[in-house]
Amino acid sequence: MDSLEMMVPIVAMVTFHAAVFGILYFYFRNRNRERMLMIEKGVDPSIFLKKPKSNFSVALKYGLFFAGLAIGILFGAILAQNTVLDEVAAYFSMILLFGGAGLLLYYVIERKNDRSTNG
């Protein structure tokens, strides 16, 4: 193997990691500057604090997601057995479909709860 061929993946990995680091660095630096300017102008710094999600909310999200994955695996097996569809395609499509449906259901439930608690 030529030394140039060995350098291509190394340079690609270094470039990728440098780009990710650069993007994150500029994001956090600019966010900090913006916050400092807002505090200097007299804006209340409590707006930067995120309200923590309840354990119920996190448990509901993961519960619906994993239930959706399980249903997806079940339907993938049924689809693979009863159709001419490729087994891998059947499993992946059903897992992604029902996992996403579980997350959408979580979103609907959370939005309904937010509306009822906020008035």
C-alpha positions in Angstrom: 0.0 0.0 0.0 1.3 3.4 -1.0 2.0 5.9 1.8 -0.3 8.4 0.1 -3.2 5.9 0.3 -2.6 5.5 4.0 -2.6 9.3 4.5 -6.1 9.8 3.0 -8.1 8.2 5.8 -5.9 9.8 8.5 -6.3 13.3 7.0 -10.0 12.7 6.6 -10.5 11.7 10.2 -8.4 14.6 11.5 -10.3 17.1 9.3 -13.6 15.7 10.4 -12.8 15.9 14.1 -11.3 19.4 13.7 -14.4 20.6 12.0 -16.7 19.2 14.7 -14.4 20.8 17.4 -14.4 24.1 15.5 -18.2 24.2 15.1 -18.8 23.4 18.8 -16.1 25.9 19.9 -17.7 28.7 18.0 -21.2 27.8 19.0 -20.4 27.8 22.8 -18.2 30.9 22.5 -20.9 32.9 20.7 -23.6 31.7 23.1 -21.5 32.8 26.1 -20.9 36.2 24.5 -24.5 36.6 23.8 -25.5 35.8 27.4 -22.8 38.1 28.8 -24.2 41.0 26.7 -27.7 40.2 27.8 -26.7 40.2 31.4 -24.8 43.5 30.9 -28.0 45.0 29.5 -29.9 44.0 32.6 -31.8 40.9 31.3 -32.7 38.4 34.1 -30.2 35.5 33.8 -32.8 33.0 35.0 -34.2 32.8 31.4 -31.1 30.6 30.6 -32.1 27.9 33.0 -34.0 25.0 31.5 -36.8 23.5 33.5 -36.0 19.9 34.3 -38.3 17.3 32.8 -40.1 15.0 35.3 -39.1 11.4 35.7 -42.6 10.5 34.5 -41.9 12.3 31.2 -38.6 10.6 30.6 -40.0 7.2 31.5 -43.0 7.8 29.2 -40.8 8.7 26.3 -38.5 5.7 26.6 -41.4 3.4 27.4 -43.3 4.4 24.2 -40.2 4.3 22.1 -39.2 0.7 23.2 -42.8 -0.5 23.0 -42.8 0.9 19.4 -39.5 -0.9 18.7 -40.9 -4.2 20.0 -44.1 -3.9 17.9 -41.9 -3.0 14.9 -39.8 -6.2 15.4 -43.1 -8.2 15.7 -44.6 -6.7 12.5 -41.2 -7.0 10.7 -41.2 -10.7 11.4 -44.8 -11.0 10.2 -44.0 -9.0 7.1 -40.9 -11.0 6.3 -42.8 -14.3 6.7 -45.8 -13.4 4.6 -44.4 -11.3 1.8 -41.6 -11.5 -0.8 -40.0 -8.4 0.8 -36.4 -8.8 1.8 -36.1 -9.8 5.5 -33.7 -7.0 6.4 -35.9 -4.3 4.7 -39.0 -5.7 6.5 -37.4 -5.5 9.9 -35.7 -2.1 9.5 -38.8 -0.5 8.0 -41.1 -1.7 10.7 -38.7 -0.9 13.5 -38.2 2.6 12.3 -41.9 3.1 11.5 -43.2 2.0 14.9 -40.3 3.5 16.9 -41.1 6.8 15.3 -44.8 6.3 15.9 -44.0 5.8 19.6 -42.0 9.1 19.7 -44.9 10.9 17.9 -47.3 9.5 20.4 -45.1 10.8 23.2 -45.0 14.2 21.6 -48.8 14.4 21.4 -49.2 13.3 25.1 -46.6 15.8 26.3 -48.2 18.6 24.3 -51.6 17.8 25.8 -50.1 17.8 29.3 -48.4 21.1 28.7 -51.6 22.7 27.6 -53.5 21.4 30.6 -50.9 22.5 33.1 -50.3 25.9 31.5 -53.9 26.8 31.2 
